[in-house]
Amino acid sequence: MSDNRQSLSDLGAIAAGEEPTGVPASADEYLNAPAAAPVSNTPLREKIIDSLGRSYATGRRKDAVARVWIKPGTGKITINGRDQEVYFARPTLRLVINQPFGVADREGQYDVVCTVKGGGLSGQAGAVKHGISQALTRYEPVLRAPVKAAGFLTRDSRTVERKKYGKAKARRSFQFSKR
């Protein structure tokens, strides 16, 4: 008995000695069967753009929160009213901010205006990166797959552990005195 049955009715047909209806009789039927409908490349999500032609998103990292607006432009990034070279003086932080554009092959094509509050510079750079990634996928939903594959859409939830009573820090005990 073959294992080509697909339903209970096919099993009944096999028991009666007949050829099941849902199973092709030969390999030629597999080859000549009509192909599945082609998959369209249309995005499942829609563009989310405001009246000024911008896309908005919020990014978070540690204690920092960034509000990010992107629109097509020359690649200028403004953070809290200052240029990115002034606000993030360290080149590594500027590299972190530009990662989503590199993954999406959109370097120098979007202007970014953002306000960021809370945390330190490293957390703020991560929040801006998260916000840019979210806003980019809202402006161009096709870019969601590469940006998500790079892990930029996931919020990094690691934060500083709180201090506990009876401890010097979150886990460190006070120095032990033998005498």
Helices and strands as residue ranges (DSSP letters): H 8-15, H 27-32, E 55-61, E 64-72, E 77-79, E 82-83, H 84-87, H 91-104, E 110-117, H 121-139, G 141-143, H 144-149
